[in-house]
Amino acid sequence: MDEVSLSEPGSPAGCQTILGEIPDEEQILPRKDYESLDYDRCISEPYVEVLEGMDNKKAKKYEAVHWMMVFAIGVTVGLLGLFVDFFVRLFNKLKFTVVGDSIEKCSDKGCLSLSLLELLAFNMTFVFIASVLVLIEPVAAGSGIPEIKSYLNGVKIPGIVRLRTFLCKAAGVLFSVAGGLFVGKEGPMIHSGAIVGAGLPQFQSITFRKIKFDFPYFRSDRDKRDFVSAGAAAGVAAAFGAPIGGTLFSLEEGSSFWNQALTWKVLFCSMSATFTLNFFRSGINFSKWGSFQLPGLLNFGEFKCPDGDKNCHLWTAVDLAFFVLMGVVGGLLGALFNCMNKNLAKYRIRHIHPKAKFIRVLESLLVTMVTTIVIFAASMLGECRDLSTPTAHNTTLAGSEDINSTIRQFFCSNKTYNDMATLFFNPQEAAIHQLFHQDGTFSPVTLSVFFFLYFLLACWTYGVSVPSGLFVPSLLCGAAFGRLVANVLKVKLGMDIYSGTFALIGAAAFLGGVVRMTISLTVILIESTNEITYGLPIMITLMVAKWTGDFFNKGIYDIHIQLRGVPLLEWETEVEMDRLTASDIMETNLTYVYPHTRVQSLVSILRTTVYHAFPVVTENRQNERDFMKGNILISNNIHFKKSSVVSRAGEQRRRCQSMKSYPSSELRNVCDEQSAAVEPSEEGEDLLQQMLERRHAPYPNLYPDQSPSEEWTMEERFRPLTFHGLILRSQLVNLLIRGVCYAENQSSTNQPRLSYAEMTEDYPRYPDIHDLDLTLLSPRMIVDVTPYMNPCPYTVSPNARISQVFNLFRTMGLRHLPVVNAVGEIVGIITRHNLTHEFLMAKLRQHYITI
């Protein structure tokens, strides 16, 4: 009963069996073969037993273990950032030193082609290694943010948090960044942090099966998703030195369910990652262990006016008008970037991904070759600019270097530098620092050419089969745009402005126009600049850029989520959707099980359906009483139903008067029948009989141990069913494999009992029904599923409006939402697929046609 079950053969969604396959029409529908996470706890009897045995001491122990795991995740992510940063710097230093020396020597000798070949050899070797790692684990490609955003939204993407993905991602991003591609390491850091959060508390690995410890904690989707939230936030914190921004990123971009305790733990995890990375980087770079001077992998440096210049201001109120205009332009450029990249991604999905895997490697090498040639050729065309003297506000970079240590003097005389080579022939972080803090001017032609080339190549690069982030390329591209605006205002119009501020606002405008984040990105940029006075201009710029871009398309991450067909749920539905009710969108063709069901029936259901949950029901049939004698299976089911009805009898009677005013004539009739009940001591028996007999039409004599069949008539499919709970496929398979059943001539009390630890032992890879050895079980044995089902899942009325259904489903992180009418009958079930925007729009069009 899950939207994640495979589509029926021949259906439109069923044709999309390959990851990312796109139908011919423009509209890309969410696929049905993604599994959902279940944030709701199953309050079964084994779980209740755990709660009853949980005293204050055990509860504190569990909470302490939880905090230890959060701290361990933060420290691990911080060490990972240190590892990535160290080797990226090592590879870049080796490459730029060798090639730079070659260019200096060959400038006079005329052997620049040899220098180009050296640069090509370095870059293509590094990118080849990164691309091969992605072939080993294809999910490691890209930034990973769309996948993690989907996971935190409640969608399980295969392989996204596996150890093999982590190893390929962490190693691959080293070589893709060192290979000269216009990619960043910040996005992969977020993905890697999420994998650490998912795997570390489990103490086991699917990739390396020998890694398995007896650790009984955190065996549920709820706990795992909380740790993934913490890991993703720690990745942001380590990448930008922004623990608060990381926490807000995890809240804004991902998790649909949030609480105060989770906020505190995620912030603690982010702080642990930031200070772990800061401690080791500061010690290694400055040889002063214990000093905290380098909080993140990307540090924007200190924005500060020169000492003694009283006329200098970082920004003024007049500048806000220009910031707003820059936000508009940034939104337009971001929308153009997203549109071009979307078309490129569609082309790759249609023409490159279906071909042999080595074609993807060839594409990566082609992009690398073109990028390298462009970098080399553009560096030769730069203008020679006067070299500025280092001042107090720009002397420190992300190490012990000063701002002038990263300039390039290619083909220029002493005391001048090549402005184009300084931007292109440097690590991207150094180029960003040059645009933010270099007092020397960059010519408008250089900035324009750099922006144009960088824009096109970054757009082409994002999506190739290497681990790649988008934050740093977007920041660098936007910084060039902002510095160009500053040059025009300062040189052409003679305005007294601080160029670094405009470069920063340009970076924020373009990045905001591409990714469309607001709250978290504002805080991330403020923490990266370490200048709180930039809060207002950054926030205004990001808001304007987002509003402008949203007129044309979605953010880049949402576009790639849509291209994959992931059934992502937005924050809220549109107002017009409230024209629909739960009964309009629910799935009515149910496959269900009974409280007491034969083994052969369960095996048949599990092997012939792909649903992930089944309602536990009993039937309301007039002739059901005929089976109460002589059949132990039927008697057990009727007895279960009878006890359940008796427990509700008093409440049903008390609600009778209010139900009479309900517009449904059926409910009024039920109340009239209930008012005819006689003695209070017999109210349960009378109510049971009334519920069995209140339907005027008899139903076919289908035995409860008979499997649901495709040959059922409409009358058989839509018989009234009293709802008692929900049981998952994984639970049923677990019961069958462990032999939890009883014989016909026995009572259900003789059935073996499983503990909560035994029920969750195989998480997250539960056994498959096809792994069951049928020779070990008698098909006539009976399984009592009632102790293991969830007897109190969230339910909605058929008349509930879509906004109510959507908010309940999303905020509580549900996987299945049964639709139950006022008399306790299940009439349908709602899953994630039923709440996607595309599905709701289709139903709304049907609604208008019907009207």
C-alpha positions in Angstrom: 0.0 0.0 0.0 2.9 2.3 -0.6 3.6 4.6 -3.5 7.0 3.1 -3.7 5.8 -0.2 -5.0 6.6 -0.9 -8.6 4.2 0.2 -11.2 2.0 -2.2 -13.1 3.6 -3.4 -16.3 2.5 -1.3 -19.2 1.5 1.7 -17.1 3.1 5.1 -17.9 5.0 5.1 -14.7 5.9 1.5 -15.1 7.8 2.2 -18.3 10.2 4.4 -16.3 12.2 1.6 -14.8 15.6 3.2 -15.5 16.9 5.8 -13.1 16.1 9.2 -14.6 14.3 7.9 -17.7 12.2 10.7 -19.2 9.0 10.2 -21.1 8.6 11.9 -24.5 6.3 14.6 -23.2 7.6 17.6 -21.3 5.8 16.7 -18.0 8.0 14.4 -15.9 5.8 12.4 -13.5 7.0 11.1 -10.1 8.0 7.5 -10.3 6.4 4.9 -8.1 9.5 2.7 -7.5 11.0 4.8 -4.8 10.5 3.6 -1.2 9.4 6.0 1.5 10.8 6.3 5.0 8.4 5.9 7.9 8.9 8.5 10.6 5.9 7.2 12.6 6.6 4.7 15.3 4.9 1.3 15.2 3.2 1.0 18.6 3.1 -2.8 18.5 3.1 -5.0 21.6 6.9 -5.7 21.4 7.5 -1.9 21.3 5.1 -1.3 24.2 7.1 -4.0 26.2 10.2 -2.0 25.6 8.6 1.2 26.8 7.2 -0.5 30.0 10.7 -1.8 30.8 12.3 1.6 30.2 13.0 3.2 33.6 14.7 6.5 34.1 18.1 5.0 34.3 17.7 3.2 30.9 16.1 6.3 29.4 19.1 8.4 30.5 21.5 5.8 29.1 19.7 5.8 25.8 19.9 9.7 25.7 23.5 9.6 26.5 24.3 7.2 23.7 22.3 9.4 21.4 24.4 12.5 22.3 27.6 10.4 22.0 26.6 9.4 18.5 25.9 13.0 17.5 29.3 14.1 18.8 31.0 11.2 17.0 29.3 12.2 13.7 30.5 15.8 14.1 34.1 14.9 14.8 34.2 12.4 12.0 32.8 14.9 9.5 35.4 17.4 10.7 38.2 14.9 10.2 36.8 14.1 6.7 36.9 17.8 5.8 40.5 17.9 7.0 41.4 14.9 4.8 39.7 16.4 1.7 41.2 19.8 2.2 44.7 18.5 2.8 44.9 16.4 -0.4 43.1 18.9 -2.6 45.7 21.5 -1.5 48.5 19.0 -2.0 47.4 18.1 -5.6 46.8 21.7 -6.5 50.2 22.8 -5.2 51.9 20.1 -7.1 50.1 20.9 -10.4 50.3 24.6 -10.3 54.0 24.6 -9.2 55.1 22.3 -12.0 52.9 23.9 -14.7 53.6 27.5 -13.5 57.4 26.9 -13.6 57.0 25.5 -17.1 55.1 28.5 -18.3 57.7 30.9 -16.9 60.5 29.0 -18.6 58.6 28.6 -21.9 57.4 32.2 -22.2 60.8 33.1 -23.7 61.7 29.8 -25.3 58.4 29.4 -27.2 57.5 26.0 -25.8 54.1 26.8 -24.3 52.5 23.8 -26.0 54.6 21.6 -23.7 53.2 23.5 -20.7 49.7 22.9 -22.0 50.3 19.2 -22.4 51.6 19.1 -18.8 48.4 20.8 -17.6 46.3 18.4 -19.7 48.1 15.4 -18.3 47.5 16.5 -14.7 43.9 17.4 -15.1 42.8 14.5 -17.3 44.5 11.9 -15.0 42.8 13.3 -11.9 39.4 13.5 -13.6 39.8 10.0 -15.1 40.3 8.6 -11.5 37.3 10.5 -10.3 35.1 9.3 -13.1 36.2 5.7 -12.6 35.2 5.9 -9.0 31.7 7.1 -10.1 31.5 4.1 -12.3 32.0 1.9 -9.3 29.1 3.7 -7.5 27.0 5.8 -9.8 25.1 7.5 -6.9 28.4 9.2 -6.0 28.1 11.5 -9.0 27.1 15.2 -8.6 26.8 17.1 -5.4 24.5 14.7 -3.6 22.4 17.5 -2.2 19.3 16.6 -4.4 19.5 13.0 -3.1 20.0 14.1 0.6 17.2 16.6 0.3 15.0 13.8 -1.0 16.0 11.5 1.8 15.3 14.1 4.5 11.9 14.7 2.7 11.1 11.0 3.3 12.2 9.3 0.1 14.7 6.4 0.2 17.0 6.5 -2.8 18.9 3.2 -3.3 22.5 3.3 -2.3 22.5 7.0 -1.3 23.8 6.4 2.3 26.0 3.3 1.7 29.6 3.0 2.8 30.8 2.4 -0.8 29.1 5.6 -1.9 30.9 7.4 0.9 34.3 6.1 -0.2 33.8 6.9 -3.8 32.4 10.3 -3.0 35.1 11.4 -0.6 38.0 10.1 -2.8 36.4 11.2 -6.1 35.9 14.8 -5.0 39.6 15.1 -4.4 40.5 14.3 -8.0 37.6 16.2 -9.6 38.5 19.4 -7.8 42.2 18.9 -8.3 41.5 18.1 -12.0 40.7 21.7 -12.8 37.0 21.2 -13.3 34.7 24.1 -12.3 33.3 22.2 -9.4 33.4 22.6 -5.6 33.9 20.2 -2.7 31.3 21.7 -0.5 28.2 19.8 -1.9 30.0 16.4 -1.7 30.9 17.3 1.9 27.2 17.6 2.7 26.5 14.3 1.1 29.4 12.6 2.8 28.4 14.0 6.2 24.9 12.6 5.7 26.4 9.2 5.0 28.4 9.4 8.1 25.3 10.2 10.0 23.4 7.3 8.5 26.1 4.7 9.0 28.1 5.5 12.1 25.2 4.8 14.6 24.4 1.5 12.9 27.8 -0.1 13.5 27.3 -2.3 10.5 27.8 -2.1 6.7 26.2 -3.7 3.7 29.3 -3.2 1.6 31.6 -4.8 4.1 29.4 -7.4 5.8 32.1 -8.3 8.4 31.6 -4.9 9.9 28.7 -5.7 12.2 28.5 -5.2 16.0 25.8 -6.1 18.4 24.4 -2.6 18.8 20.7 -2.7 19.5 20.0 1.1 19.3 18.6 3.3 16.5 17.0 0.5 14.4 14.3 2.6 12.8 13.9 5.1 9.9 13.0 7.7 12.5 16.4 7.5 14.3 18.3 7.1 11.0 16.8 10.2 9.5 17.5 12.3 12.5 21.2 11.3 12.3 21.2 12.0 8.5 19.9 15.5 9.4 22.8 16.0 11.8 25.3 14.7 9.4 24.2 16.9 6.5 24.3 19.9 8.9 27.8 19.0 10.0 28.8 18.8 6.3 27.6 22.4 5.8 29.3 23.5 9.0 32.6 21.9 8.0 32.4 23.3 4.4 31.7 26.9 5.3 32.6 27.2 9.0 28.9 27.9 9.6 27.4 25.7 12.3 24.2 27.7 12.6 23.8 27.9 8.8 24.3 24.1 8.7 21.5 23.6 11.2 19.2 25.9 9.2 20.1 24.2 6.0 19.0 20.8 7.4 15.8 22.4 8.6 15.0 24.5 5.5 16.1 22.1 2.7 15.3 18.7 4.1 13.6 17.4 7.1 9.8 17.5 7.1 9.6 16.6 10.7 11.4 18.7 13.3 11.4 19.2 17.1 13.3 21.2 19.7 15.4 18.3 20.9 16.5 17.5 17.3 17.5 21.2 16.7 19.8 21.2 19.8 21.5 17.9 18.7 21.9 19.0 15.1 23.5 22.3 16.3 25.8 20.4 18.7 26.9 18.1 15.8 27.5 21.1 13.6 29.6 22.8 16.3 31.6 19.6 16.8 32.4 19.4 13.1 33.4 23.1 12.8 35.7 23.1 15.8 37.3 19.8 15.0 38.2 21.0 11.5 39.2 24.4 12.9 41.5 22.9 15.5 43.5 20.7 13.1 43.6 23.1 10.2 44.8 26.0 12.4 47.4 23.8 14.0 48.7 22.4 10.7 48.8 25.7 8.8 50.0 28.0 11.6 51.7 25.5 13.9 49.8 26.9 16.8 47.7 24.0 18.2 44.7 25.3 20.2 44.2 28.4 18.1 41.0 28.6 16.1 41.6 30.7 13.0 40.3 28.6 10.1 36.7 27.5 10.8 35.8 26.0 7.4 37.0 24.8 4.1 35.8 28.0 2.4 36.6 31.2 4.2 35.8 34.6 2.7 38.4 36.4 4.7 37.9 39.6 6.7 36.1 42.5 5.1 37.6 45.6 6.6 38.4 49.2 5.4 42.0 50.3 5.4 43.2 51.8 8.6 43.1 55.6 8.5 40.6 55.8 5.7 37.6 57.5 7.4 35.7 57.9 4.1 35.6 54.2 3.5 32.4 52.3 4.4 31.6 48.7 3.7 28.2 49.7 2.4 25.7 52.5 2.8 21.9 52.9 2.5 22.3 54.2 -1.1 24.1 50.9 -2.0 20.9 48.9 -1.1 19.2 50.1 -4.3 22.1 48.6 -6.4 22.0 45.4 -4.3 18.3 45.0 -5.2 19.1 45.4 -8.9 21.9 43.0 -8.6 19.5 40.5 -6.9 17.2 40.9 -9.9 20.0 40.3 -12.4 21.3 37.4 -10.2 17.9 35.8 -10.3 17.7 36.1 -14.1 21.2 34.7 -14.6 20.4 31.8 -12.1 17.2 31.0 -14.0 19.1 31.0 -17.3 21.8 28.7 -15.7 19.1 26.3 -14.4 17.3 26.2 -17.8 20.5 25.4 -19.7 21.6 22.8 -17.2 18.1 21.2 -17.2 18.3 20.8 -21.0 21.8 19.4 -20.7 20.7 16.9 -18.1 17.8 15.8 -20.3 20.2 15.2 -23.2 22.5 13.2 -20.9 19.7 11.1 -19.7 18.4 10.3 -23.2 21.6 9.9 -25.1 24.5 9.3 -22.8 23.3 7.3 -19.8 21.6 4.5 -21.8 25.0 3.8 -23.6 28.0 2.0 -22.3 29.4 3.3 -19.0 32.8 4.3 -20.5 30.9 6.9 -22.6 30.4 8.8 -19.3 34.1 8.7 -18.7 34.8 10.0 -22.2 32.3 12.9 -21.6 34.1 13.8 -18.4 37.5 13.8 -20.2 36.1 15.9 -23.0 34.8 18.5 -20.5 38.2 18.4 -18.8 40.1 18.9 -22.0 38.0 21.8 -23.1 38.1 23.5 -19.7 41.9 23.1 -19.5 42.4 24.6 -23.0 40.1 27.5 -22.2 41.9 28.2 -18.9 45.3 28.1 -20.6 44.3 30.2 -23.6 42.4 32.8 -21.6 45.4 33.2 -19.2 47.5 34.3 -22.2 45.0 37.0 -23.1 44.8 38.8 -19.8 45.8 42.4 -19.2 48.8 43.4 -17.1 47.7 45.4 -14.1 49.6 47.3 -11.5 50.3 45.3 -8.3 48.9 46.7 -5.1 50.7 46.8 -1.8 49.2 44.4 0.8 47.2 46.3 3.4 46.0 45.3 6.9 42.6 44.2 5.7 43.7 41.7 3.0 46.8 40.0 4.2 45.3 36.7 5.4 44.0 34.0 3.2 42.9 30.4 4.1 46.4 29.6 5.3 49.5 31.6 6.1 49.6 33.3 2.7 48.8 36.9 1.9 46.6 38.1 -0.9 49.4 38.8 -3.3 50.9 35.3 -3.0 48.3 33.9 -5.4 48.6 36.5 -8.2 50.0 35.3 -11.6 52.5 37.3 -13.5 52.4 35.2 -16.6 53.7 37.2 -19.6 53.8 40.4 -17.5 56.8 42.5 -16.3 57.7 43.0 -12.6 55.3 44.9 -10.4 52.4 43.9 -12.7 50.2 40.9 -12.8 48.0 39.1 -15.3 44.5 39.6 -14.1 42.9 36.8 -16.2 45.6 34.3 -15.2 45.1 35.3 -11.6 41.4 34.3 -11.8 41.8 31.2 -14.0 45.2 29.8 -13.0 44.4 29.4 -9.3 42.3 27.3 -7.0 38.8 28.6 -7.0 38.9 29.6 -3.3 42.0 31.8 -4.1 40.2 33.4 -7.0 37.3 34.3 -4.8 39.7 35.9 -2.3 41.2 37.9 -5.1 37.8 39.2 -6.2 36.8 40.0 -2.6 40.0 41.6 -1.3 42.4 42.5 -4.1 42.9 46.3 -4.2 44.3 46.1 -7.7 41.7 46.5 -10.4 40.5 43.8 -12.8 39.7 45.2 -16.2 36.0 45.2 -17.2 36.9 43.1 -20.3 38.7 40.5 -18.2 35.8 40.3 -15.8 33.2 40.0 -18.6 35.2 37.3 -20.4 35.8 35.4 -17.2 32.2 35.5 -16.2 31.0 34.4 -19.6 33.4 31.5 -19.9 33.0 30.4 -16.3 29.2 30.5 -16.6 29.1 28.3 -19.7 31.7 25.8 -18.5 30.3 25.5 -14.9 26.8 24.9 -16.5 28.3 22.2 -18.8 30.3 20.6 -16.0 27.5 20.2 -13.4 26.0 16.8 -14.3 29.0 15.0 -15.6 29.9 11.7 -13.9 32.2 13.0 -11.2 31.6 14.1 -7.7 30.9 17.8 -8.0 29.6 20.7 -6.0 28.0 23.9 -7.2 28.4 26.3 -4.3 32.0 27.5 -5.1 31.5 27.8 -8.9 28.4 29.8 -8.3 30.1 32.1 -5.8 33.1 32.7 -8.1 30.9 33.4 -11.1 28.7 35.8 -9.0 31.8 37.4 -7.5 33.1 38.3 -11.0 29.7 39.8 -11.8 29.7 41.8 -8.6 33.2 43.0 -9.1 32.3 44.1 -12.7 29.4 46.1 -11.3 31.8 47.7 -8.7 34.3 48.6 -11.5 31.6 50.3 -13.5 30.3 52.3 -10.5 33.7 53.2 -9.2 35.6 53.9 -12.4 32.9 55.1 -14.8 30.6 56.9 -12.4 33.2 57.9 -9.8 31.3 56.5 -6.8 33.2 55.9 -3.6 32.3 52.2 -2.8 34.0 49.2 -1.3 34.5 46.7 -4.2 34.7 43.7 -2.0 31.1 44.3 -0.8 29.8 44.3 -4.3 31.7 41.2 -5.1 30.2 39.5 -2.1 26.6 40.7 -3.0 27.1 39.5 -6.6 28.2 36.1 -5.3 25.1 35.9 -3.1 22.8 37.1 -5.9 24.0 34.5 -8.4 24.2 31.6 -5.9 20.7 32.6 -4.7 19.4 32.6 -8.2 20.7 29.1 -8.8 19.9 27.3 -5.6 17.0 29.4 -4.4 17.8 29.1 -0.7 17.1 32.0 1.6 17.3 31.5 5.4 20.2 29.1 5.6 22.2 30.7 2.8 21.9 34.1 4.4 23.3 32.8 7.7 26.0 30.7 5.9 27.3 33.8 4.0 27.2 35.9 7.2 29.1 33.3 9.2 31.6 32.9 6.3 32.3 36.6 6.2 32.3 37.0 10.0 30.6 40.3 9.5 27.1 40.7 10.9 26.6 44.1 9.3 26.2 42.2 5.9 23.1 40.5 7.2 20.6 43.0 5.8 22.1 43.4 2.2 22.7 39.6 1.9 19.1 38.8 3.0 17.5 41.4 0.7 19.7 40.2 -2.3 18.8 36.5 -1.7 15.1 37.2 -1.4 15.0 39.3 -4.6 17.1 36.7 -6.5 14.8 33.9 -5.4 11.6 35.8 -6.2 13.0 36.7 -9.6 14.2 33.2 -10.5 11.0 31.6 -9.3 9.1 33.4 -12.0 10.9 31.2 -14.6 11.8 27.9 -13.0 12.8 26.0 -9.9 16.1 25.9 -8.1 18.8 23.7 -9.6 18.4 21.0 -6.9 14.6 20.8 -7.3 15.1 20.5 -11.1 17.4 17.5 -10.7 15.0 15.9 -8.2 12.2 16.3 -10.7 14.3 14.9 -13.5 14.8 11.8 -11.4 11.1 11.4 -10.8 11.4 11.6 -7.0 8.0 12.1 -5.3 9.1 15.1 -3.3 6.5 16.8 -1.1 6.6 20.6 -1.0 6.1 22.6 2.2 2.4 23.1 1.5 -0.3 22.6 -1.1 -1.9 25.3 -3.3 -5.1 26.8 -2.0 -7.2 25.5 -4.9 -6.3 21.9 -3.8 -8.8 22.2 -1.0 -11.5 21.6 -3.6 -10.5 17.9 -3.2 -11.0 15.6 -0.2 -9.2 12.5 0.9 -11.8 10.3 -0.8 -10.9 12.0 -4.2 -7.2 11.0 -4.0 -7.1 7.8 -1.9 -6.3 4.3 -3.3 -9.5 2.2 -3.0 -8.3 -1.1 -4.4 -6.9 -2.5 -1.1 -5.0 -5.6 -0.4 -5.5 -6.5 3.2 -4.9 -9.3 5.8 -6.9 -10.6 8.7 -5.9 -10.7 12.3 -5.6 -14.4 12.0 -4.5 -15.6 8.6 -3.1 -18.8 7.2 0.5 -19.1 6.1 -0.4 -20.0 2.6 -2.5 -16.8 2.3 0.2 -14.5 3.6 2.8 -16.1 1.3 0.5 -15.7 -1.7 -0.2 -12.0 -0.8 3.5 -11.2 -0.3 4.6 -13.0 -3.5 1.9 -11.6 -5.8 1.9 -7.9 -4.7 4.6 -5.3 -4.2 2.8 -3.3 -1.5 4.8 -2.4 1.6 2.0 -2.3 4.1 -1.4 -4.0 4.6 -4.4 -3.0 6.6 -5.5 -5.5 9.2 -9.3 -5.8 8.8 -12.3 -8.0 9.5 -15.3 -8.1 7.1 -18.8 -6.8 7.8 -20.9 -9.6 6.2 -24.4 -10.6 6.9 -23.5 -14.3 6.6 -20.3 -14.1 8.7 -22.2 -15.5 11.7 -22.7 -18.8 9.7 -18.9 -19.5 10.0 -18.5 -18.8 13.7 -19.0 -22.5 14.6 -16.7 -25.2 13.5 -13.9 -23.1 12.0 -11.2 -22.0 14.5 -9.8 -19.5 12.0 -13.1 -17.7 11.4 -13.9 -17.8 15.1 -10.6 -16.2 16.0 -11.2 -13.3 13.5 -14.8 -12.8 14.7 -13.7 -12.9 18.3 -11.1 -10.3 17.6 -13.6 -8.1 15.9 -16.2 -8.6 18.7 -13.8 -7.6 21.4 -12.8 -4.5 19.4 -16.4 -3.5 18.9 -17.3 -4.0 22.5 -14.5 -1.6 23.5 -16.0 1.0 21.3 -19.6 0.5 22.1 -20.0 3.1 24.8 -18.2 5.7 22.7 -20.4 4.9 19.7 -23.5 5.4 21.8 -22.4 8.7 23.3 -21.7 10.1 19.8 -25.1 9.0 18.4 -26.9 12.3 18.8 -24.1 14.3 17.2 -23.9 11.8 14.3 -27.6 12.3 13.5 -27.0 15.8 12.3 -24.3 14.5 9.9 -25.3 15.0 6.2 -24.6 11.3 5.5 -27.9 9.4 5.5 -25.9 6.2 6.2 -24.5 7.5 9.4 -28.0 8.6 10.5 -29.3 5.1 9.8 -26.5 3.6 11.9 -27.4 5.8 14.8 -31.1 4.9 14.5 -30.1 1.2 14.6 -27.9 1.8 17.6 -30.7 3.5 19.5 -32.7 0.3 19.2 -30.1 -1.6 21.3 -31.6 -3.0 24.5 -29.8 -3.9 27.7 -26.5 -2.2 28.4 -24.9 -5.5 29.3 -25.6 -6.7 25.7 -24.6 -3.5 23.9 -21.5 -5.1 22.5 -23.3 -8.1 21.1 -26.1 -6.0 19.7 -23.7 -3.5 18.1 -21.7 -6.3 16.6 -24.8 -7.8 15.1 -26.0 -4.4 13.8 -22.7 -3.7 12.1 -22.8 -7.2 10.5 -26.4 -6.8 9.3 -26.7 -3.1 8.5 -25.7 -3.5 4.8 -28.7 -4.5 2.7 -26.7 -6.5 0.1 -25.1 -9.9 1.0 -21.5 -10.4 0.1 -19.9 -13.5 -1.5 -18.8 -16.3 0.8 -15.0 -15.6 0.7 -13.2 -17.3 3.5 -10.8 -15.1 5.4 -7.9 -17.4 4.7 -8.3 -17.1 1.0 -5.8 -14.9 -0.8 -7.0 -11.7 -2.5 -7.4 -12.5 -6.2 -7.3 -10.5 -9.4 -10.6 -12.2 -10.3 -12.5 -10.6 -7.5 -15.7 -8.8 -8.7 -16.2 -5.2 -7.8 -18.6 -6.3 -5.1 -15.9 -8.4 -3.6 -13.3 -5.7 -3.8 -15.3 -3.0 -2.1 -16.8 -5.0 0.8 -17.1 -3.1 4.0 -14.0 -3.7 6.2 -13.6 -2.8 9.8 -10.1 -1.4 10.3 -7.9 -2.7 13.2 -4.4 -1.6 12.3 -1.6 -1.6 9.8 1.3 -4.1 9.4 4.3 -3.8 7.2 5.6 -6.2 4.6 8.9 -6.5 6.4 7.1 -7.5 9.6 5.1 -10.2 7.9 8.2 -11.7 6.2 10.0 -11.6 9.5 7.2 -13.5 11.2 7.1 -16.1 8.5 10.9 -16.6 8.4 11.1 -17.0 12.2 8.1 -19.4 12.2 5.8 -17.3 14.3 2.5 -19.2 13.9 0.2 -21.8 15.5 -1.7 -24.9 14.4 -5.4 -25.0 13.7 -6.1 -27.2 16.8 -4.2 -24.8 19.1 -4.9 -21.4 20.6 -3.1 -18.3 19.4 -1.5 -18.1 22.8 0.7 -21.0 21.7 2.2 -18.8 19.0 5.9 -17.9 19.7 6.5 -14.3 20.7 9.2 -12.0 19.2 10.9 -9.2 21.1 11.3 -5.7 19.7 15.1 -6.4 19.2 14.3 -9.5 17.1 11.8 -7.6 15.0 14.3 -4.9 14.2 17.5 -7.0 14.1 17.8 -7.0 10.3 17.2 -3.3 9.8 17.6 -1.7 7.3 17.9 -4.8 5.0 15.0 -7.0 5.9 14.8 -10.5 4.3 12.7 -10.9 1.1 9.7 -13.2 0.9 11.5 -15.2 -1.8 14.1 -16.1 0.8 11.4 -18.1 2.8 11.8 -21.9 2.8 8.3 -23.1 2.5 9.2 -26.6 3.5 9.7 -25.4 7.0 6.2 -24.2 7.4 2.8 -25.9 7.0 0.6 -23.8 4.7 -2.4 -24.5 7.0 -0.7 -22.9 10.0 -2.2 -19.7 11.2 -0.4 -16.4 12.0 -1.8 -14.0 14.6 -0.5 -10.6 13.4 -2.3 -8.5 16.0 0.7 -8.3 18.5 3.0 -6.9 15.8 0.7 -4.6 13.9 0.4 -0.9 14.6 -3.1 -0.7 16.2 -3.2 3.1 16.3 -1.8 4.7 13.1 -2.7 8.1 12.1 -6.0 8.1 10.1 -8.1 10.6 8.3 -11.8 10.9 7.4 -12.8 10.6 3.8 -14.2 14.1 4.0 -10.9 15.7 5.2 -9.6 18.5 2.9 -6.3 18.0 1.1 -4.5 20.7 3.1 -5.3 18.8 6.3 -4.3 15.5 4.8 -1.1 17.0 3.3 0.0 18.7 6.5 -0.6 15.6 8.6 1.3 13.4 6.2 4.2 15.7 5.7 4.8 17.1 9.2 4.5 13.6 10.8 6.7 12.0 8.2 4.2 9.3 7.4 4.5 6.5 4.9 0.9 5.3 4.8 -2.3 7.1 5.9 -5.4 5.0 6.1 -8.8 6.6 5.3 -11.3 5.4 7.8 -15.0 6.5 7.9 -17.0 7.4 11.1 -18.0 3.8 11.8 -14.5 2.4 11.7 -14.4 1.0 8.2 -11.3 1.5 6.0 -12.3 2.9 2.6 -8.9 3.6 1.2 -5.3 4.5 1.8 -3.1 7.5 1.0 0.6 7.3 0.2 3.2 9.8 -0.8 2.4 9.3 -4.5 -1.2 10.4 -3.9 0.1 13.8 -2.5 2.6 14.8 -5.2 1.8 18.0 -7.0 1.4 16.2 -10.4 -1.1 13.7 -9.0 -3.1 16.3 -7.2 -3.2 18.5 -10.4 -4.5 15.5 -12.4 -7.2 14.8 -9.8 -8.1 18.5 -9.7 -8.6 18.5 -13.5 -10.8 15.4 -13.1 -12.8 17.3 -10.5 -13.4 20.3 -12.8 -14.4 18.0 -15.6 -16.9 16.2 -13.3 -18.4 19.5 -12.2 
